[in-house]
């Protein structure tokens, strides 16, 4: 049952990451406007395409359970800075501080889920199980 929940959790994390990659490119004009609002002015096209690629690769790798450490690293390289830049509730006006704090905490929990995958691995259901790993017999001395 634990392995099934590992797969379900990976699928949920991958879904959010793949959705973020897709919408960043699909709504590129709005994404650029948002980046400018937060002071990210350096080459927005390159930033959008590179982060979308990292999110897509990380999401797909995480979903299929292939190289989970690489997948989580790619995802964390995006989610950690975005969480602290976009949801900096401590700088926001009082009337929206609580909402931004909730979004910040949700992203922190999401990051915690990725760290859990990084530490404990993907579980039984991953693409590595489909590739036969040949183990040679040990020599007896």
KEKOLDREN-500708 format. One record per residue: residue in one letter; x, y, z of N, C-alpha, C in turn. Coordinates in steps of 0.1 Angstrom, whole numbers, padded with zeros to 4 digits, always signed. Example, Ala and Ser with C-alpha at 12.3 -4.5 7.8 and 13.67 -1.06 7.14 Angstrom:
BEGIN
A+0132-0057+0078+0123-0045+0078+0132-0033+0078/S+0128-0022+0071+0137-0011+0071+0129+0000+0079/
***
This chain:
BEGIN
X+0008-0012+0000+0000+0000+0000+0009+0013+0000/X+0020+0012+0007+0029+0023+0008+0034+0027-0006/X+0037+0017-0014+0043+0020-0028+0032+0026-0037/X+0020+0022-0035+0009+0028-0042+0007+0043-0039/X+0008+0046-0026+0007+0060-0022+0020+0068-0027/X+0031+0062-0027+0043+0068-0033+0040+0072-0047/X+0035+0063-0055+0031+0066-0069+0021+0077-0070/X+0011+0076-0062+0000+0087-0062+0006+0100-0059/X+0015+0101-0049+0021+0114-0045+0030+0119-0056/X+0038+0110-0062+0046+0114-0074+0038+0119-0085/X+0026+0113-0088+0018+0117-0099+0012+0131-0096/X+0008+0134-0083+0003+0147-0080+0013+0158-0081/X+0025+0155-0076+0036+0165-0078+0039+0167-0092/X+0040+0157-0100+0043+0158-0114+0032+0166-0122/X+0020+0164-0118+0009+0171-0124+0010+0186-0122/X+0013+0190-0110+0014+0204-0108+0026+0210-0116/X+0037+0203-0116+0049+0208-0123+0046+0208-0138/X+0040+0198-0144+0037+0198-0158+0027+0209-0162/X+0017+0211-0153+0008+0221-0155+0014+0235-0155/X+0023+0237-0146+0031+0250-0145+0039+0252-0157/X+0046+0241-0162+0054+0243-0174+0045+0246-0186/X+0034+0240-0188+0025+0242-0199+0019+0256-0199/X+0014+0260-0187+0008+0274-0187+0018+0285-0188/X+0030+0283-0183+0041+0293-0185+0043+0296-0199/X+0043+0286-0208+0046+0288-0222+0033+0292-0229/X+0022+0286-0226+0009+0288-0233+0004+0303-0231/X+0006+0308-0219+0002+0322-0215+0015+0330-0214/X+0024+0330-0224+0037+0336-0222+0036+0351-0220/X+0027+0358-0226+0025+0372-0224+0022+0376-0210/X+0013+0368-0204+0010+0371-0190+0021+0367-0181/X+0028+0356-0184+0040+0352-0176+0050+0362-0176/X+0053+0368-0188+0063+0379-0189+0059+0391-0180/X+0046+0395-0181+0041+0406-0173+0043+0403-0158/X+0040+0391-0154+0042+0387-0140+0056+0388-0136/X+0065+0383-0145+0079+0383-0142+0084+0398-0140/X+0079+0407-0148+0083+0421-0147+0078+0427-0134/X+0066+0423-0130+0060+0428-0117+0069+0424-0105/X+0076+0413-0106+0084+0408-0095+0099+0412-0097/X+0102+0419-0108+0116+0424-0110+0125+0415-0117/X+0119+0405-0124+0127+0395-0132+0128+0400-0146/X+0137+0409-0149+0138+0416-0162+0148+0410-0172/X+0157+0401-0167+0168+0396-0175+0162+0385-0184/X+0162+0388-0197+0159+0378-0208+0147+0369-0204/X+0135+0375-0204+0124+0367-0200+0120+0355-0208/X+0123+0356-0221+0120+0344-0230+0129+0332-0226/X+0142+0335-0224+0151+0324-0220+0147+0318-0207/X+0143+0327-0197+0139+0322-0184+0126+0313-0185/X+0117+0318-0193+0104+0310-0194+0106+0297-0201/X+0114+0296-0212+0116+0284-0219+0125+0274-0211/X+0135+0279-0204+0144+0271-0196+0137+0265-0184/X+0129+0273-0177+0121+0268-0166+0110+0259-0170/X+0104+0261-0181+0094+0252-0186+0100+0239-0190/X+0112+0239-0196+0119+0226-0199+0123+0219-0186/X+0128+0226-0177+0132+0220-0164+0120+0214-0157/X+0109+0221-0157+0096+0216-0150+0091+0204-0158/X+0091+0204-0171+0086+0193-0179+0095+0181-0177/X+0108+0182-0178+0117+0171-0176+0116+0165-0162/X+0116+0174-0152+0115+0170-0138+0102+0163-0135/X+0091+0169-0141+0078+0163-0138+0076+0149-0145/X+0081+0148-0157+0080+0135-0164+0089+0125-0157/X+0101+0128-0154+0110+0119-0147+0104+0115-0134/X+0099+0124-0126+0093+0121-0113+0081+0112-0115/X+0073+0115-0125+0061+0106-0127+0064+0092-0130/X+0074+0090-0139+0078+0076-0142+0088+0070-0133/X+0093+0078-0124+0102+0072-0114+0116+0071-0119/X+0120+0078-0129+0133+0077-0135+0142+0088-0130/X+0153+0085-0124+0163+0094-0118+0156+0104-0109/X+0150+0100-0098+0142+0109-0090+0151+0120-0084/X+0163+0118-0081+0172+0129-0075+0173+0140-0085/X+0175+0137-0098+0176+0147-0108+0163+0154-0110/X+0152+0146-0110+0139+0152-0112+0136+0162-0100/X+0138+0158-0088+0135+0167-0077+0144+0179-0077/X+0157+0177-0081+0166+0188-0081+0161+0199-0091/X+0157+0194-0103+0152+0203-0113+0140+0211-0108/X+0131+0204-0102+0119+0210-0097+0121+0220-0085/X+0131+0216-0076+0134+0225-0065+0141+0238-0070/X+0149+0236-0081+0155+0248-0086+0145+0259-0091/X+0133+0254-0094+0123+0264-0098+0114+0268-0086/X+0109+0258-0078+0099+0260-0068+0104+0268-0056/X+0116+0266-0052+0121+0273-0040+0122+0288-0043/X+0129+0292-0053+0130+0307-0056+0116+0313-0058/X+0108+0306-0066+0095+0312-0069+0086+0314-0056/X+0087+0304-0047+0080+0305-0035+0084+0318-0027/X+0097+0320-0026+0101+0331-0018+0100+0345-0025/X+0100+0345-0039+0098+0357-0046+0084+0361-0047/X+0075+0352-0051+0061+0355-0054+0053+0356-0041/X+0055+0347-0032+0047+0347-0019+0054+0353-0007/X+0061+0364-0009+0068+0371+0002+0058+0379+0010/X+0050+0371+0018+0039+0377+0025+0043+0387+0036/X+0055+0386+0040+0060+0395+0051+0062+0410+0045/X+0062+0411+0032+0063+0425+0026+0050+0430+0021/X+0040+0422+0022+0027+0425+0016+0018+0434+0025/X+0009+0441+0020+0000+0449+0028-0009+0440+0037/X-0013+0445+0048-0020+0437+0058-0032+0430+0053/X-0040+0436+0044-0052+0430+0039-0050+0417+0030/X-0038+0415+0024-0036+0403+0016-0025+0394+0022/X-0020+0398+0034-0009+0390+0040-0013+0376+0043/X-0025+0374+0048-0029+0360+0052-0031+0351+0040/X-0036+0356+0030-0038+0348+0017-0024+0344+0012/X-0015+0354+0011-0002+0351+0006+0006+0341+0015/X+0004+0343+0028+0010+0333+0038+0005+0319+0036/X-0008+0318+0033-0014+0304+0030-0007+0298+0017/X-0006+0306+0007+0000+0302-0006+0015+0298-0003/X+0021+0306+0005+0035+0303+0008+0037+0290+0015/X+0028+0288+0025+0029+0275+0033+0025+0263+0024/X+0016+0265+0015+0013+0254+0005+0025+0250-0003/X+0032+0260-0008+0044+0257-0016+0055+0251-0007/X+0056+0255+0005+0066+0249+0014+0062+0235+0016/X+0049+0231+0018+0045+0217+0019+0048+0210+0007/X+0046+0216-0005+0049+0209-0018+0064+0207-0019/X+0072+0216-0015+0087+0214-0015+0090+0203-0005/X+0084+0202+0006+0086+0191+0016+0083+0178+0010/X+0072+0177+0002+0069+0164-0005+0080+0160-0015/X+0085+0170-0022+0096+0167-0031+0109+0162-0024/X+0112+0169-0012+0123+0164-0004+0121+0150+0001/X+0109+0147+0004+0105+0133+0009+0109+0123-0003/X+0105+0126-0015+0108+0118-0026+0124+0117-0028/X+0130+0128-0026+0145+0128-0027+0152+0119-0017/X+0147+0119-0005+0153+0112+0006+0149+0097+0005/X+0136+0094+0003+0131+0080+0004+0130+0073-0009/X+0132+0080-0020+0131+0073-0033+0117+0072-0039/X+0115+0065-0049+0103+0064-0057+0094+0053-0053/X+0099+0043-0045+0091+0032-0042+0091+0021-0053/X+0083+0012-0052+0083+0000-0060+0079+0003-0075/X+0069+0012-0076+0064+0015-0090+0072+0026-0097/X+0082+0022-0104+0089+0031-0112+0094+0024-0125/X+0099+0032-0134+0103+0027-0147+0115+0018-0145/X+0123+0020-0135+0135+0012-0133+0131-0003-0131/X+0119-0006-0126+0115-0019-0124+0113-0027-0137/X+0110-0019-0148+0107-0025-0161+0120-0029-0168/X+0131-0022-0165+0144-0025-0171+0150-0036-0162/X+0154-0047-0168+0160-0058-0160+0174-0054-0156/X+0176-0055-0144+0190-0052-0139+0197-0065-0137/X+0207-0067-0145+0214-0080-0145+0224-0080-0133/X+0222-0090-0125+0232-0091-0113+0240-0104-0116/X+0253-0101-0117+0262-0112-0119+0264-0120-0106/X+0266-0133-0107+0268-0141-0095+0282-0137-0089/X+0282-0137-0076+0294-0133-0069+0304-0145-0070/X+0316-0141-0071+0327-0152-0072+0329-0157-0058/X+0331-0170-0058+0333-0176-0045+0348-0179-0044/X+0354-0174-0034+0368-0176-0032+0371-0188-0024/
***
